[in-house]
Amino acid sequence: MTPCEELEQVLFDEGYKIVSRSITAPFQALAIKQNKHIILNMERIKSHADRYCTLMHEKGHFECDLFYTLNSRQDLMRESERIVDIWTVKHLCPLDLLAYLLFVRKMEPHEIAAELEVNENIVKKAFNLYNDLETWNRVKMTMLREFE
């Protein structure tokens, strides 16, 4: 079972309903709190990795309890998406694993994405998120010492 298939099974077991539609709209998916629906916009999801990342992101809306409408204020929407993006990155590309793949296995972002079965955008978001943390340099130095 792929990570995407495992996530879909978890979502199903937890009572979520995943609906795939082709919609001409600027979003990849919608999370609907009231009935635990995740609507995937198949016009925007181009790969298995995109599907996996999108499903995890939408699960993040439920886990973080962050929802908004298309009429919500832009700053509220941006902040909600920022928080859910952080949640998603931490679940799909954890700091220790990213550091190991980058500094020990010396993998390129596209190789890391393939290894984790995510899209490159998640790897880039992870690097940007972790690179600003003090912990990042400690983990990096530990990895380099342990795996010399």
C-alpha positions in Angstrom: 0.0 0.0 0.0 1.4 3.4 -0.9 1.4 6.2 1.7 -1.5 7.9 -0.2 -3.5 4.7 -0.1 -2.8 4.3 3.6 -3.9 7.9 4.2 -7.1 7.4 2.2 -7.8 4.3 4.3 -7.3 6.2 7.6 -9.6 9.0 6.3 -12.2 6.4 5.4 -11.9 4.7 8.8 -12.3 8.0 10.5 -15.5 8.8 8.7 -14.3 11.2 6.0 -15.7 11.1 2.5 -13.4 11.9 -0.4 -15.0 13.2 -3.5 -13.1 13.7 -6.7 -14.4 16.3 -9.2 -13.1 18.3 -12.1 -13.8 21.9 -11.2 -12.6 25.1 -12.9 -11.5 26.8 -9.7 -8.3 28.2 -8.2 -8.1 25.6 -5.4 -6.9 22.0 -5.2 -9.4 20.9 -2.6 -12.0 21.9 -0.1 -12.5 20.6 3.4 -16.1 20.7 4.6 -16.3 20.5 8.4 -20.0 19.8 8.8 -20.0 16.5 7.0 -16.3 15.6 7.0 -16.0 15.8 3.2 -12.9 16.4 1.3 -13.5 17.6 -2.3 -10.5 17.1 -4.6 -10.3 19.3 -7.7 -8.9 16.9 -10.3 -8.1 19.8 -12.6 -5.4 20.9 -10.2 -4.1 17.5 -9.0 -1.6 16.2 -11.5 0.1 13.3 -9.8 -0.2 10.7 -7.1 2.2 12.8 -5.0 -0.1 15.9 -5.4 -3.1 13.8 -4.3 -1.2 12.6 -1.2 0.0 16.1 -0.2 -3.5 17.6 -0.9 -5.3 14.9 1.2 -2.8 15.4 4.1 -3.3 19.2 3.9 -7.1 18.9 4.0 -6.8 16.5 6.9 -4.7 19.2 8.6 -7.7 21.6 8.4 -9.7 19.1 10.4 -6.9 18.3 12.8 -6.1 22.0 13.5 -9.9 22.9 13.4 -9.1 25.7 10.9 -11.9 26.4 8.3 -13.0 29.4 6.4 -15.4 30.3 3.6 -14.5 31.8 0.3 -16.0 35.0 1.7 -13.6 35.1 4.7 -11.1 37.9 5.1 -7.9 37.3 3.2 -5.7 37.6 6.3 -7.7 34.9 8.1 -7.5 32.6 5.0 -3.7 33.2 4.7 -3.1 32.5 8.4 -5.2 29.4 8.4 -3.4 28.1 5.3 0.0 28.9 6.9 -0.8 26.9 10.1 -2.2 24.0 8.1 0.9 24.0 5.8 3.1 23.8 8.9 1.1 20.8 10.2 1.2 19.2 6.7 5.0 19.6 6.4 5.7 18.2 9.8 3.6 15.1 9.0 4.9 14.5 5.4 8.5 15.6 5.8 9.7 15.6 9.5 12.8 17.6 10.4 15.0 14.6 11.4 14.1 12.7 8.2 14.7 15.7 5.9 18.1 16.4 7.6 19.1 12.7 7.2 18.1 12.7 3.5 19.9 16.0 2.8 23.0 15.8 4.8 23.7 12.1 5.1 22.3 10.6 1.9 23.0 13.9 0.1 19.8 13.7 -1.9 18.5 16.5 -4.1 15.0 17.9 -3.4 13.4 15.9 -6.3 15.0 12.7 -5.0 13.7 13.4 -1.5 10.2 14.1 -2.9 10.4 10.7 -4.8 11.6 8.9 -1.7 8.8 10.3 0.5 6.2 10.1 -2.3 5.4 13.8 -1.9 5.7 16.6 -4.4 8.7 18.9 -4.5 6.7 21.8 -3.1 6.4 20.0 0.3 10.2 19.4 0.4 10.8 23.1 -0.4 8.3 24.2 2.3 9.9 21.8 4.8 13.4 23.2 4.1 12.1 26.8 4.4 10.3 26.0 7.6 13.1 24.1 9.3 16.0 26.3 8.0 14.7 29.1 10.1 14.8 27.0 13.3 17.8 26.9 15.7 17.1 23.1 16.0 17.9 22.7 12.3 21.6 23.5 12.8 21.9 21.2 15.8 20.2 18.3 13.9 22.4 19.0 10.8 25.6 19.0 12.9 24.5 15.8 14.7 23.8 14.1 11.4 27.1 15.0 9.9 29.0 13.8 13.0 27.1 10.5 13.4 27.3 9.5 9.8 30.8 10.6 8.8 
